[in-house]
Amino acid sequence: MLPERSTFADATDLRRAVPPLLRRYRAVRARTQALAAPLSAEDCALQSMPDASPVKWHLAHTTWFFETFVVAPTLAGYAAFDPAYRVLFNSYYQAVGAQHPRPERGLLSRPSLDDVLAYRAHVDEAIAACFEHGIDASLDARIELGINHEEQHQELILTDVLHLLSRNPLQPSYEAREQPACERSELRWIRYRSGVANIGHLGDAFAFDNESPRHRVWVEAFELASRPVTNGEYAAFIADGGYRRPELWLAIGWDLVQSEGWQAPLYWRRSGDDWQAFTLEGLRALDGHASVEHLSYFEADAYAHWAGARLPTEFEWEAVAARGREAAAIDAWSPAARAGGSSLRHGDVWEWTSSAYAPYPGYRAAPGALGEYNGKFMCGQYVLRGGSHASPPGHVRITYRNFFPPHARWQFTGVRLARDHAA
């Protein structure tokens, strides 16, 4: 059984300084609940499509992760908050056991949101007890993975809430605030000479297993756009019949254009001769200078063909991003980039690359259930780089490999162009 709550508080907060890893754990957990705070219990229970999950499920699943992979193997005699949660909030870990069907997560009216919040508090106390027992290197790594896992779900909460609210005819906003208009930024082409690029994570800081091993890749000479494509540029593609011209599209993408009736990015809506976009702040006039977002891989690829360019490979993207300060002399590369110390201007939208999500040479998935985290999805997905405005601060690195199926549009996904260049 777990000790009383006051015992944990006395032991961890009053008798000694809180360990840095525990402080980070608590900060991440608090941020997740803060993201849910503007929502009603009804908001938190709904699922707007099979690919999205209710906020209540995100709150519970991230807790299930810590309970399953940190608390249960560590605390002798640990009493689960509710044994049924082992199935209800397991996402895809077959080695752990059965899962509730993903498309039916929105049918879980029980447990209540209050029950899920109590579950989070229960596991938070248990994590504090784990620190009292002592954290070895293996447990430290699992807690670190859980923290980064929860940060991924923080972004998913925002993307899933946006899709949910977009389906409501009242057009409600998640947060009532005005976003400042984006400044116009000239597009420049950054040349990269052919050569060997070192790709993948380097150093002792946290990275997901799919970012390793570090290896060498030959990159032919090319040019990379200094910024992502903007709404205004994408609107020109639409006006030029981009969604009516099959010669621009991959076959599967063209089939989706026809069957799904795609005519614009996911949340764009006509307003007379102009466009509006549904955002977390509600329905807004389209900002032509902002990065276009909510594109599928197929839309990004079709736009690139229309523009006389192509999508970069993930290795080209990383090779340029890793040049860091070497590119800072070019105005279009900002040293204030959000991720990894790079001077590459990114972080507005996740940027589709032409690279299939596949293992790096020498990659081996971890043994056991945690080996299912990334490796099992290395088929039928494409890599995205760069991070988005919904990514938690400090979460994204130059080597970070996000991945989604090519039809996905509900994430904050956009496009940066590349083109070949003679060496």
KOLMARTOR-858340 format. One record per residue (C-alpha): z, x, y; residue in one letter; residue number from 1. Coordinates in nm, 2 decimals, always signed. Layout:
BEGIN
R       zz       xx       yy   r     k
R        Z        X        Y   a   NUM
...
This chain:
BEGIN
R       zz       xx       yy   r     k
R    +0.00    +0.00    +0.00   m     1
R    -0.06    +0.11    +0.36   l     2
R    +0.24    +0.21    +0.57   p     3
R    +0.33    -0.01    +0.86   e     4
R    +0.11    +0.02    +1.18   r     5
R    +0.40    +0.17    +1.38   s     6
R    +0.44    +0.45    +1.12   t     7
R    +0.08    +0.56    +1.18   f     8
R    +0.12    +0.54    +1.55   a     9
R    +0.44    +0.75    +1.56   d    10
R    +0.30    +1.01    +1.32   a    11
R    -0.04    +1.06    +1.49   t    12
R    +0.01    +0.98    +1.85   d    13
R    +0.37    +1.06    +1.93   l    14
R    +0.48    +1.35    +1.71   r    15
R    +0.18    +1.57    +1.77   r    16
R    -0.16    +1.59    +1.95   a    17
R    -0.42    +1.37    +1.80   v    18
R    -0.68    +1.58    +1.61   p    19
R    -1.02    +1.60    +1.79   p    20
R    -1.20    +1.45    +1.50   l    21
R    -0.96    +1.15    +1.50   l    22
R    -1.01    +1.11    +1.87   r    23
R    -1.39    +1.10    +1.82   r    24
R    -1.35    +0.85    +1.54   y    25
R    -1.14    +0.62    +1.76   r    26
R    -1.38    +0.66    +2.06   a    27
R    -1.68    +0.56    +1.85   v    28
R    -1.50    +0.27    +1.69   r    29
R    -1.40    +0.15    +2.04   a    30
R    -1.75    +0.17    +2.17   r    31
R    -1.88    -0.04    +1.88   t    32
R    -1.64    -0.32    +1.96   q    33
R    -1.72    -0.28    +2.33   a    34
R    -2.09    -0.35    +2.25   l    35
R    -1.98    -0.67    +2.08   a    36
R    -1.75    -0.78    +2.36   a    37
R    -2.01    -0.96    +2.57   p    38
R    -2.10    -1.18    +2.27   l    39
R    -1.96    -1.50    +2.14   s    40
R    -1.85    -1.55    +1.78   a    41
R    -2.16    -1.76    +1.74   e    42
R    -2.38    -1.48    +1.87   d    43
R    -2.22    -1.23    +1.63   c    44
R    -2.28    -1.45    +1.32   a    45
R    -2.66    -1.51    +1.36   l    46
R    -2.95    -1.33    +1.20   q    47
R    -3.28    -1.37    +1.37   s    48
R    -3.50    -1.21    +1.10   m    49
R    -3.46    -1.03    +0.77   p    50
R    -3.50    -0.68    +0.93   d    51
R    -3.21    -0.75    +1.17   a    52
R    -2.84    -0.80    +1.09   s    53
R    -2.57    -1.01    +1.26   p    54
R    -2.34    -0.81    +1.48   v    55
R    -2.05    -0.93    +1.27   k    56
R    -2.22    -0.76    +0.97   w    57
R    -2.26    -0.44    +1.16   h    58
R    -1.89    -0.44    +1.26   l    59
R    -1.80    -0.49    +0.89   a    60
R    -2.05    -0.26    +0.73   h    61
R    -1.96    +0.04    +0.94   t    62
R    -1.60    -0.02    +0.84   t    63
R    -1.70    -0.06    +0.48   w    64
R    -1.86    +0.29    +0.50   f    65
R    -1.54    +0.45    +0.60   f    66
R    -1.33    +0.25    +0.35   e    67
R    -1.57    +0.33    +0.06   t    68
R    -1.65    +0.70    +0.13   f    69
R    -1.33    +0.82    +0.31   v    70
R    -1.03    +0.60    +0.25   v    71
R    -1.06    +0.48    -0.11   a    72
R    -1.12    +0.83    -0.26   p    73
R    -0.84    +0.98    -0.05   t    74
R    -0.54    +0.75    -0.03   l    75
R    -0.36    +0.69    -0.36   a    76
R    -0.27    +0.33    -0.40   g    77
R    -0.48    +0.21    -0.11   y    78
R    -0.50    -0.17    -0.10   a    79
R    -0.84    -0.30    +0.01   a    80
R    -0.83    -0.56    +0.29   f    81
R    -1.04    -0.79    +0.07   d    82
R    -1.21    -0.67    -0.26   p    83
R    -1.50    -0.91    -0.20   a    84
R    -1.61    -0.70    +0.10   y    85
R    -1.72    -0.43    -0.14   r    86
R    -2.03    -0.64    -0.22   v    87
R    -2.06    -0.84    +0.11   l    88
R    -2.09    -0.54    +0.33   f    89
R    -2.26    -0.28    +0.11   n    90
R    -2.61    -0.23    +0.26   s    91
R    -2.82    -0.04    +0.00   y    92
R    -2.59    +0.19    -0.20   y    93
R    -2.68    +0.11    -0.56   q    94
R    -2.44    +0.37    -0.70   a    95
R    -2.15    +0.18    -0.54   v    96
R    -2.24    -0.16    -0.68   g    97
R    -2.41    -0.49    -0.60   a    98
R    -2.50    -0.60    -0.25   q    99
R    -2.53    -0.94    -0.08   h   100
R    -2.90    -1.00    -0.01   p   101
R    -3.01    -0.86    +0.32   r   102
R    -3.21    -1.16    +0.44   p   103
R    -2.90    -1.38    +0.38   e   104
R    -2.65    -1.19    +0.59   r   105
R    -2.67    -1.46    +0.86   g   106
R    -2.54    -1.71    +0.61   l   107
R    -2.20    -1.54    +0.59   l   108
R    -2.01    -1.78    +0.81   s   109
R    -1.70    -1.65    +0.63   r   110
R    -1.53    -1.41    +0.68   p   111
R    -1.48    -1.50    +1.05   s   112
R    -1.53    -1.26    +1.33   l   113
R    -1.15    -1.24    +1.36   d   114
R    -1.12    -1.15    +1.00   d   115
R    -1.38    -0.87    +1.04   v   116
R    -1.19    -0.73    +1.34   l   117
R    -0.87    -0.74    +1.14   a   118
R    -1.06    -0.55    +0.87   y   119
R    -1.16    -0.29    +1.12   r   120
R    -0.80    -0.24    +1.23   a   121
R    -0.68    -0.22    +0.87   h   122
R    -0.93    +0.06    +0.79   v   123
R    -0.86    +0.24    +1.12   d   124
R    -0.49    +0.26    +1.02   e   125
R    -0.59    +0.40    +0.68   a   126
R    -0.81    +0.66    +0.84   i   127
R    -0.50    +0.77    +1.05   a   128
R    -0.31    +0.80    +0.72   a   129
R    -0.59    +1.02    +0.58   c   130
R    -0.53    +1.26    +0.87   f   131
R    -0.16    +1.27    +0.79   e   132
R    -0.24    +1.37    +0.43   h   133
R    -0.47    +1.65    +0.56   g   134
R    -0.84    +1.67    +0.61   i   135
R    -1.03    +1.93    +0.40   d   136
R    -1.39    +2.03    +0.46   a   137
R    -1.54    +1.77    +0.23   s   138
R    -1.34    +1.49    +0.39   l   139
R    -1.42    +1.62    +0.74   d   140
R    -1.79    +1.61    +0.66   a   141
R    -1.77    +1.25    +0.53   r   142
R    -1.59    +1.14    +0.84   i   143
R    -1.84    +1.31    +1.06   e   144
R    -2.12    +1.14    +0.87   l   145
R    -1.94    +0.81    +0.91   g   146
R    -1.91    +0.86    +1.29   i   147
R    -2.29    +0.93    +1.32   n   148
R    -2.36    +0.64    +1.09   h   149
R    -2.17    +0.41    +1.32   e   150
R    -2.35    +0.55    +1.62   e   151
R    -2.68    +0.45    +1.45   q   152
R    -2.55    +0.10    +1.41   h   153
R    -2.45    +0.09    +1.77   q   154
R    -2.82    +0.12    +1.86   e   155
R    -2.90    -0.14    +1.59   l   156
R    -2.66    -0.38    +1.75   i   157
R    -2.85    -0.37    +2.07   l   158
R    -3.19    -0.40    +1.91   t   159
R    -3.08    -0.68    +1.68   d   160
R    -2.91    -0.87    +1.97   v   161
R    -3.22    -0.84    +2.18   l   162
R    -3.43    -0.99    +1.91   h   163
R    -3.18    -1.27    +1.85   l   164
R    -3.16    -1.36    +2.22   l   165
R    -3.53    -1.35    +2.26   s   166
R    -3.55    -1.64    +2.01   r   167
R    -3.33    -1.86    +2.22   n   168
R    -3.52    -2.09    +2.46   p   169
R    -3.24    -2.06    +2.71   l   170
R    -3.35    -1.69    +2.76   q   171
R    -2.99    -1.57    +2.78   p   172
R    -2.91    -1.21    +2.88   s   173
R    -2.68    -0.97    +2.69   y   174
R    -2.56    -0.82    +3.01   e   175
R    -2.62    -0.94    +3.37   a   176
R    -2.73    -0.63    +3.56   r   177
R    -3.03    -0.52    +3.75   e   178
R    -3.21    -0.21    +3.62   q   179
R    -3.35    +0.02    +3.90   p   180
R    -3.73    +0.04    +3.91   a   181
R    -3.88    +0.35    +3.75   c   182
R    -4.05    +0.60    +3.97   e   183
R    -4.41    +0.68    +3.92   r   184
R    -4.46    +1.00    +3.72   s   185
R    -4.80    +1.17    +3.69   e   186
R    -4.92    +1.24    +3.34   l   187
R    -4.98    +1.61    +3.27   r   188
R    -5.11    +1.78    +2.96   w   189
R    -4.89    +2.06    +2.83   i   190
R    -5.08    +2.32    +2.63   r   191
R    -4.94    +2.47    +2.31   y   192
R    -5.11    +2.77    +2.16   r   193
R    -5.16    +2.79    +1.79   s   194
R    -4.90    +2.97    +1.59   g   195
R    -4.60    +2.94    +1.35   v   196
R    -4.33    +2.70    +1.46   a   197
R    -3.98    +2.69    +1.32   n   198
R    -3.89    +2.33    +1.23   i   199
R    -3.56    +2.18    +1.13   g   200
R    -3.19    +2.20    +1.21   h   201
R    -3.03    +2.53    +1.28   l   202
R    -2.66    +2.60    +1.34   g   203
R    -2.32    +2.46    +1.24   d   204
R    -2.33    +2.13    +1.44   a   205
R    -2.38    +1.80    +1.26   f   206
R    -2.72    +1.70    +1.15   a   207
R    -2.84    +1.45    +0.89   f   208
R    -2.97    +1.60    +0.56   d   209
R    -3.33    +1.50    +0.64   n   210
R    -3.34    +1.75    +0.92   e   211
R    -3.31    +2.04    +0.68   s   212
R    -3.40    +2.29    +0.54   p   213
R    -3.53    +2.48    +0.84   r   214
R    -3.88    +2.60    +0.76   h   215
R    -4.20    +2.73    +0.91   r   216
R    -4.51    +2.52    +0.99   v   217
R    -4.84    +2.64    +1.13   w   218
R    -4.94    +2.44    +1.44   v   219
R    -5.29    +2.45    +1.57   e   220
R    -5.35    +2.46    +1.94   a   221
R    -5.30    +2.12    +2.11   f   222
R    -5.19    +1.95    +2.42   e   223
R    -4.90    +1.70    +2.45   l   224
R    -4.86    +1.44    +2.73   a   225
R    -4.58    +1.52    +2.97   s   226
R    -4.43    +1.17    +2.93   r   227
R    -4.46    +0.85    +2.72   p   228
R    -4.72    +0.59    +2.80   v   229
R    -4.62    +0.34    +3.06   t   230
R    -4.63    -0.04    +3.07   n   231
R    -4.90    -0.02    +3.34   g   232
R    -5.12    +0.20    +3.12   e   233
R    -5.07    -0.02    +2.82   y   234
R    -5.15    -0.33    +3.02   a   235
R    -5.49    -0.17    +3.09   a   236
R    -5.55    -0.13    +2.72   f   237
R    -5.48    -0.50    +2.68   i   238
R    -5.70    -0.59    +2.97   a   239
R    -5.98    -0.39    +2.81   d   240
R    -5.96    -0.60    +2.49   g   241
R    -5.74    -0.37    +2.30   g   242
R    -5.62    -0.64    +2.07   y   243
R    -5.97    -0.78    +2.01   r   244
R    -6.14    -0.46    +1.91   r   245
R    -6.12    -0.38    +1.54   p   246
R    -6.28    -0.04    +1.58   e   247
R    -5.96    +0.09    +1.75   l   248
R    -5.72    -0.02    +1.46   w   249
R    -5.62    +0.10    +1.12   l   250
R    -5.72    -0.16    +0.86   a   251
R    -5.36    -0.27    +0.79   i   252
R    -5.29    -0.29    +1.16   g   253
R    -5.59    -0.50    +1.23   w   254
R    -5.49    -0.74    +0.95   d   255
R    -5.15    -0.77    +1.12   l   256
R    -5.31    -0.84    +1.46   v   257
R    -5.50    -1.12    +1.30   q   258
R    -5.22    -1.27    +1.08   s   259
R    -4.94    -1.23    +1.33   e   260
R    -5.14    -1.31    +1.64   g   261
R    -5.04    -0.99    +1.82   w   262
R    -5.17    -0.99    +2.18   q   263
R    -4.91    -0.76    +2.35   a   264
R    -4.59    -0.57    +2.28   p   265
R    -4.32    -0.78    +2.11   l   266
R    -4.13    -0.91    +2.42   y   267
R    -4.41    -0.93    +2.67   w   268
R    -4.48    -1.28    +2.81   r   269
R    -4.76    -1.39    +3.05   r   270
R    -4.66    -1.51    +3.39   s   271
R    -4.98    -1.62    +3.56   g   272
R    -5.19    -1.31    +3.60   d   273
R    -4.89    -1.08    +3.55   d   274
R    -4.66    -0.99    +3.27   w   275
R    -4.29    -1.03    +3.22   q   276
R    -4.07    -0.87    +2.95   a   277
R    -3.76    -1.01    +2.78   f   278
R    -3.49    -0.74    +2.80   t   279
R    -3.12    -0.71    +2.74   l   280
R    -3.08    -0.81    +3.10   e   281
R    -3.29    -1.13    +3.04   g   282
R    -3.65    -1.20    +3.14   l   283
R    -3.78    -0.96    +3.40   r   284
R    -4.10    -0.88    +3.58   a   285
R    -4.27    -0.59    +3.39   l   286
R    -4.21    -0.25    +3.55   d   287
R    -4.54    -0.08    +3.53   g   288
R    -4.39    +0.27    +3.56   h   289
R    -4.14    +0.23    +3.28   a   290
R    -4.22    +0.35    +2.93   s   291
R    -4.39    +0.09    +2.71   v   292
R    -4.16    -0.01    +2.42   e   293
R    -4.14    -0.24    +2.12   h   294
R    -4.47    -0.11    +1.98   l   295
R    -4.55    -0.08    +1.61   s   296
R    -4.70    +0.24    +1.47   y   297
R    -5.03    +0.05    +1.45   f   298
R    -5.03    -0.04    +1.82   e   299
R    -4.93    +0.31    +1.92   a   300
R    -5.22    +0.45    +1.71   d   301
R    -5.47    +0.20    +1.85   a   302
R    -5.37    +0.28    +2.20   y   303
R    -5.42    +0.65    +2.13   a   304
R    -5.77    +0.59    +2.00   h   305
R    -5.85    +0.38    +2.31   w   306
R    -5.73    +0.66    +2.53   a   307
R    -5.94    +0.92    +2.36   g   308
R    -5.63    +1.09    +2.22   a   309
R    -5.41    +1.08    +1.91   r   310
R    -5.05    +1.06    +1.81   l   311
R    -4.87    +1.40    +1.78   p   312
R    -4.73    +1.51    +1.45   t   313
R    -4.36    +1.54    +1.43   e   314
R    -4.40    +1.92    +1.41   f   315
R    -4.60    +1.93    +1.72   e   316
R    -4.34    +1.72    +1.90   w   317
R    -4.05    +1.95    +1.79   e   318
R    -4.24    +2.27    +1.86   a   319
R    -4.29    +2.17    +2.22   v   320
R    -3.94    +2.03    +2.26   a   321
R    -3.79    +2.35    +2.11   a   322
R    -3.96    +2.56    +2.38   r   323
R    -3.68    +2.44    +2.61   g   324
R    -3.66    +2.62    +2.94   r   325
R    -3.99    +2.79    +2.88   e   326
R    -4.16    +2.46    +2.98   a   327
R    -3.93    +2.39    +3.28   a   328
R    -4.18    +2.54    +3.53   a   329
R    -4.40    +2.24    +3.47   i   330
R    -4.29    +1.95    +3.69   d   331
R    -4.34    +1.69    +3.42   a   332
R    -4.07    +1.84    +3.19   w   333
R    -3.72    +1.76    +3.31   s   334
R    -3.43    +1.99    +3.24   p   335
R    -3.21    +1.68    +3.25   a   336
R    -3.33    +1.56    +2.91   a   337
R    -3.07    +1.36    +2.72   r   338
R    -3.10    +1.54    +2.38   a   339
R    -3.03    +1.88    +2.24   g   340
R    -3.06    +2.10    +2.54   g   341
R    -3.44    +2.07    +2.55   s   342
R    -3.62    +2.06    +2.88   s   343
R    -3.87    +1.81    +2.73   l   344
R    -3.85    +1.48    +2.91   r   345
R    -3.76    +1.23    +2.64   h   346
R    -3.50    +0.97    +2.56   g   347
R    -3.66    +0.66    +2.71   d   348
R    -3.81    +0.53    +2.39   v   349
R    -3.85    +0.64    +2.03   w   350
R    -4.19    +0.80    +2.00   e   351
R    -4.41    +0.73    +1.70   w   352
R    -4.56    +1.04    +1.54   t   353
R    -4.85    +1.05    +1.29   s   354
R    -4.62    +1.22    +1.03   s   355
R    -4.52    +1.03    +0.72   a   356
R    -4.15    +1.04    +0.65   y   357
R    -4.13    +1.29    +0.37   a   358
R    -3.88    +1.56    +0.26   p   359
R    -3.90    +1.91    +0.41   y   360
R    -3.98    +2.19    +0.16   p   361
R    -3.66    +2.26    -0.04   g   362
R    -3.49    +1.93    +0.05   y   363
R    -3.24    +1.80    -0.21   r   364
R    -3.05    +1.48    -0.16   a   365
R    -2.68    +1.50    -0.19   a   366
R    -2.52    +1.40    -0.53   p   367
R    -2.37    +1.06    -0.57   g   368
R    -2.40    +0.75    -0.36   a   369
R    -2.42    +0.94    -0.03   l   370
R    -2.74    +1.09    -0.15   g   371
R    -2.89    +0.75    -0.10   e   372
R    -2.84    +0.77    +0.28   y   373
R    -3.18    +0.91    +0.37   n   374
R    -3.38    +1.05    +0.07   g   375
R    -3.45    +0.72    -0.10   k   376
R    -3.65    +0.60    +0.20   f   377
R    -3.90    +0.88    +0.20   m   378
R    -4.20    +0.66    +0.12   c   379
R    -4.39    +0.41    +0.34   g   380
R    -4.23    +0.51    +0.67   q   381
R    -4.33    +0.71    +0.97   y   382
R    -4.12    +0.95    +1.18   v   383
R    -4.02    +0.88    +1.53   l   384
R    -3.88    +1.14    +1.77   r   385
R    -3.69    +1.16    +2.10   g   386
R    -3.43    +0.89    +2.11   g   387
R    -3.42    +0.58    +2.33   s   388
R    -3.22    +0.44    +2.62   h   389
R    -3.02    +0.25    +2.36   a   390
R    -2.92    +0.56    +2.16   s   391
R    -2.55    +0.66    +2.21   p   392
R    -2.50    +0.95    +2.45   p   393
R    -2.51    +1.29    +2.26   g   394
R    -2.63    +1.13    +1.93   h   395
R    -2.99    +1.25    +1.94   v   396
R    -3.11    +1.61    +1.88   r   397
R    -3.45    +1.78    +1.90   i   398
R    -3.46    +1.79    +1.52   t   399
R    -3.35    +1.43    +1.48   y   400
R    -3.59    +1.24    +1.25   r   401
R    -3.58    +0.86    +1.29   n   402
R    -3.80    +0.66    +1.07   f   403
R    -3.93    +0.30    +1.03   f   404
R    -4.21    +0.12    +0.85   p   405
R    -4.53    +0.11    +1.06   p   406
R    -4.52    -0.26    +1.13   h   407
R    -4.17    -0.25    +1.29   a   408
R    -4.17    -0.36    +1.66   r   409
R    -3.81    -0.47    +1.74   w   410
R    -3.68    -0.12    +1.79   q   411
R    -3.72    +0.06    +2.13   f   412
R    -4.04    +0.23    +2.01   t   413
R    -4.32    +0.37    +2.23   g   414
R    -4.59    +0.63    +2.23   v   415
R    -4.66    +0.98    +2.37   r   416
R    -5.02    +1.11    +2.34   l   417
R    -5.15    +1.43    +2.20   a   418
R    -5.50    +1.58    +2.19   r   419
R    -5.66    +1.88    +2.03   d   420
R    -5.73    +2.19    +2.23   h   421
R    -5.93    +2.51    +2.15   a   422
R    -5.70    +2.81    +2.09   a   423
